[in-house]
């Protein structure tokens, strides 16, 4: 996207230097003007027309050498503008940029809501899952939700969350031992011993009772 520049350029020969040919002086001044004006305007977007205009004005207010090898000084009064086609392209760019920014902000808002509210505790997470299924929108199978999402819901310092995560790990452990009776028996015995060492004989007895019921035929 480029600005259109119009205005008046003033040039003068450096004191004590030989007068250059007029055509050469005009060419040198024009080349310098184009190079310096481009170096200024490329820093600005089309929507920053006023800022670019201010920078151009400040850059060309005082006399300055056009080139170290040329005996020529110059200054200018310049005005910037955008033609209708450039304005249309600039507006399209601005619209696309705002749309992208809005999409990003909405995504960040949804992400924050999921993190801080929906997945803040297990009860809210379950309610969210039920609501999504009631509406039939982006379904998540209960098994997948219960196995991969729910155990990790909540804050790390929340007692209910920590208890659920531990229960989830232990349930997976027991499931793996179902087809290995010897290791299952060893696991239960180790758990009972640990509970007794922790001073919880009632839990050890409950575990033993549960295992006896499970081993009964029928």
FENZI-V672657 format. One record per helix or strand of 2 or more residues. SS is the DSSP state (A for helix, B for strand). FROM is the first residue (numbers start at 1). TO is the last residue. If there is no record, write none. Layout:
SS&FROM&TO  SS&FROM&TO
This chain:
B&4&13  A&22&41  A&46&59  B&64&65  B&72&81  A&84&118  A&122&135  A&142&152  A&159&177  A&181&197  A&201&215
